Amino acid sequence: MVNRRSLDSLEYLSLHACTNLVHDRCRYIAHEVAEFDSKKTENVEGNIKDDFTNIGLRNGVEINSDLEEINVKTENFSSLSTTEQRQVMLQQYIQEFKRYLWSYVPWYLYGRIVERILAGIIDCIEEIKSTWKLGTNMPVFTLKVWAMVKMADIIQLKQLRVLQIDAMPKMIRSNILRNLD
């Protein structure tokens, strides 16, 4: 008799892919924030939108550009300090990623997606924490962890009615509580 392996559901595969996407993007933005060079900031907003357009096109999805506009003003971006530029860049990235991610999620999966997003962020934070050594450059390491924790802002959605704060790690929990409306 042939043993047949059952196939995973499409929902399970999609949730797992969401975790991987968040993990990948979390690692990417942490690297970008840590390696940020203020001299290369001519078109930060355009570069961030291009990142998500490329993701969408690579996956065969057309991104709807009529969604909400970015709230962060970038006219005087070059006049900001490097720290402020990093914060603006990270905030824009989070807004674009949030828009990209939630535009493809049906309302009945919001709770499960939040769990998978948190799992991806926590996995990424644990991964970078495991690379810490005595000779690690602490300012760069701290920037990477800060950027990863800040990525938890993508789970703050007005349509989301229940948020299980007690299931979150303390470093993410404090960031979420600080930003609740």
C-alpha positions as a Python dict, from the first residue, in 0.01 Angstrom:
ca = {
    (1, 'M'): (0, 0, 0),
    (2, 'V'): (130, 341, -95),
    (3, 'N'): (148, 593, 185),
    (4, 'R'): (6, 921, 70),
    (5, 'R'): (112, 1235, 238),
    (6, 'S'): (-161, 1486, 302),
    (7, 'L'): (-120, 1829, 153),
    (8, 'D'): (-114, 2140, 363),
    (9, 'S'): (-403, 2377, 316),
    (10, 'L'): (-360, 2692, 114),
    (11, 'E'): (-443, 2895, 425),
    (12, 'Y'): (-161, 2727, 621),
    (13, 'L'): (85, 2784, 338),
    (14, 'S'): (-19, 3150, 309),
    (15, 'L'): (21, 3209, 682),
    (16, 'H'): (362, 3045, 676),
    (17, 'A'): (463, 3256, 376),
    (18, 'C'): (352, 3567, 568),
    (19, 'T'): (583, 3472, 855),
    (20, 'N'): (872, 3427, 614),
    (21, 'L'): (797, 3757, 440),
    (22, 'V'): (791, 3949, 768),
    (23, 'H'): (1111, 3778, 882),
    (24, 'D'): (1285, 3864, 555),
    (25, 'R'): (1165, 4226, 548),
    (26, 'C'): (1250, 4270, 917),
    (27, 'R'): (1607, 4157, 854),
    (28, 'Y'): (1628, 4377, 544),
    (29, 'I'): (1512, 4697, 712),
    (30, 'A'): (1733, 4635, 1015),
    (31, 'H'): (2031, 4613, 784),
    (32, 'E'): (1923, 4922, 589),
    (33, 'V'): (1875, 5129, 905),
    (34, 'A'): (2207, 5018, 1052),
    (35, 'E'): (2399, 5080, 728),
    (36, 'F'): (2217, 5405, 653),
    (37, 'D'): (2428, 5668, 481),
    (38, 'S'): (2279, 6017, 487),
    (39, 'K'): (2459, 6109, 164),
    (40, 'K'): (2252, 5856, -37),
    (41, 'T'): (1908, 5989, 52),
    (42, 'E'): (1793, 6176, -256),
    (43, 'N'): (1483, 5964, -317),
    (44, 'V'): (1407, 5763, -4),
    (45, 'E'): (1030, 5760, -56),
    (46, 'G'): (1062, 5643, -416),
    (47, 'N'): (1307, 5369, -322),
    (48, 'I'): (1074, 5235, -53),
    (49, 'K'): (775, 5227, -289),
    (50, 'D'): (993, 5057, -553),
    (51, 'D'): (1080, 4782, -301),
    (52, 'F'): (715, 4690, -261),
    (53, 'T'): (633, 4733, -628),
    (54, 'N'): (912, 4488, -708),
    (55, 'I'): (783, 4240, -448),
    (56, 'G'): (434, 4263, -595),
    (57, 'L'): (548, 4226, -954),
    (58, 'R'): (779, 3938, -869),
    (59, 'N'): (483, 3756, -713),
    (60, 'G'): (253, 3837, -1006),
    (61, 'V'): (46, 4086, -806),
    (62, 'E'): (-33, 4439, -915),
    (63, 'I'): (-12, 4683, -626),
    (64, 'N'): (-296, 4932, -592),
    (65, 'S'): (-132, 5275, -570),
    (66, 'D'): (-460, 5445, -478),
    (67, 'L'): (-425, 5342, -114),
    (68, 'E'): (-357, 5604, 153),
    (69, 'E'): (-69, 5845, 100),
    (70, 'I'): (243, 5847, 313),
    (71, 'N'): (196, 6085, 605),
    (72, 'V'): (564, 6156, 660),
    (73, 'K'): (679, 6474, 489),
    (74, 'T'): (1010, 6438, 303),
    (75, 'E'): (1060, 6785, 156),
    (76, 'N'): (1331, 6878, 408),
    (77, 'F'): (1471, 6528, 447),
    (78, 'S'): (1832, 6632, 390),
    (79, 'S'): (1810, 6900, 660),
    (80, 'L'): (1731, 6639, 929),
    (81, 'S'): (1998, 6478, 1143),
    (82, 'T'): (2109, 6126, 1054),
    (83, 'T'): (1909, 5982, 1345),
    (84, 'E'): (1596, 6165, 1233),
    (85, 'Q'): (1653, 6053, 874),
    (86, 'R'): (1674, 5691, 993),
    (87, 'Q'): (1348, 5734, 1184),
    (88, 'V'): (1172, 5887, 884),
    (89, 'M'): (1304, 5616, 654),
    (90, 'L'): (1191, 5343, 894),
    (91, 'Q'): (848, 5501, 944),
    (92, 'Q'): (794, 5527, 568),
    (93, 'Y'): (905, 5168, 519),
    (94, 'I'): (669, 5045, 790),
    (95, 'Q'): (377, 5238, 641),
    (96, 'E'): (442, 5098, 293),
    (97, 'F'): (489, 4744, 424),
    (98, 'K'): (174, 4772, 634),
    (99, 'R'): (-21, 4892, 331),
    (100, 'Y'): (123, 4615, 115),
    (101, 'L'): (62, 4336, 366),
    (102, 'W'): (-288, 4425, 488),
    (103, 'S'): (-425, 4499, 141),
    (104, 'Y'): (-415, 4126, 61),
    (105, 'V'): (-558, 3988, 387),
    (106, 'P'): (-927, 3902, 424),
    (107, 'W'): (-1089, 4034, 741),
    (108, 'Y'): (-1147, 3692, 894),
    (109, 'L'): (-772, 3616, 898),
    (110, 'Y'): (-661, 3935, 1078),
    (111, 'G'): (-603, 3760, 1412),
    (112, 'R'): (-406, 3472, 1263),
    (113, 'I'): (-197, 3709, 1048),
    (114, 'V'): (-108, 3913, 1359),
    (115, 'E'): (17, 3593, 1524),
    (116, 'R'): (228, 3509, 1218),
    (117, 'I'): (365, 3864, 1192),
    (118, 'L'): (472, 3854, 1556),
    (119, 'A'): (628, 3510, 1504),
    (120, 'G'): (832, 3645, 1211),
    (121, 'I'): (950, 3950, 1407),
    (122, 'I'): (1035, 3746, 1718),
    (123, 'D'): (1225, 3488, 1509),
    (124, 'C'): (1424, 3766, 1346),
    (125, 'I'): (1505, 3932, 1679),
    (126, 'E'): (1614, 3598, 1827),
    (127, 'E'): (1828, 3534, 1519),
    (128, 'I'): (2012, 3863, 1556),
    (129, 'K'): (2046, 3820, 1932),
    (130, 'S'): (2217, 3487, 1872),
    (131, 'T'): (2483, 3662, 1660),
    (132, 'W'): (2587, 3891, 1945),
    (133, 'K'): (2943, 3841, 2066),
    (134, 'L'): (3167, 4032, 2301),
    (135, 'G'): (3323, 4226, 2012),
    (136, 'T'): (2991, 4319, 1850),
    (137, 'N'): (2949, 4684, 1755),
    (138, 'M'): (2680, 4779, 2008),
    (139, 'P'): (2544, 5093, 1837),
    (140, 'V'): (2484, 4900, 1514),
    (141, 'F'): (2342, 4600, 1703),
    (142, 'T'): (2108, 4827, 1899),
    (143, 'L'): (1990, 5001, 1580),
    (144, 'K'): (1909, 4665, 1422),
    (145, 'V'): (1711, 4546, 1724),
    (146, 'W'): (1530, 4883, 1746),
    (147, 'A'): (1431, 4863, 1378),
    (148, 'M'): (1304, 4508, 1423),
    (149, 'V'): (1099, 4599, 1729),
    (150, 'K'): (960, 4901, 1546),
    (151, 'M'): (838, 4666, 1271),
    (152, 'A'): (572, 4550, 1518),
    (153, 'D'): (386, 4870, 1427),
    (154, 'I'): (247, 4688, 1123),
    (155, 'I'): (8, 4493, 1345),
    (156, 'Q'): (-169, 4811, 1454),
    (157, 'L'): (-472, 4812, 1231),
    (158, 'K'): (-797, 4999, 1297),
    (159, 'Q'): (-1006, 4704, 1181),
    (160, 'L'): (-834, 4472, 1428),
    (161, 'R'): (-1061, 4446, 1734),
    (162, 'V'): (-860, 4210, 1958),
    (163, 'L'): (-489, 4234, 2028),
    (164, 'Q'): (-344, 3980, 2271),
    (165, 'I'): (-87, 4192, 2450),
    (166, 'D'): (-6, 3925, 2709),
    (167, 'A'): (125, 3690, 2437),
    (168, 'M'): (381, 3945, 2315),
    (169, 'P'): (739, 3977, 2441),
    (170, 'K'): (797, 4275, 2668),
    (171, 'M'): (1009, 4471, 2422),
    (172, 'I'): (739, 4450, 2154),
    (173, 'R'): (455, 4497, 2403),
    (174, 'S'): (587, 4833, 2523),
    (175, 'N'): (620, 4956, 2163),
    (176, 'I'): (262, 4851, 2083),
    (177, 'L'): (116, 5007, 2400),
    (178, 'R'): (299, 5333, 2336),
    (179, 'N'): (147, 5365, 1989),
    (180, 'L'): (-214, 5262, 2054),
    (181, 'D'): (-473, 5521, 1954),
}
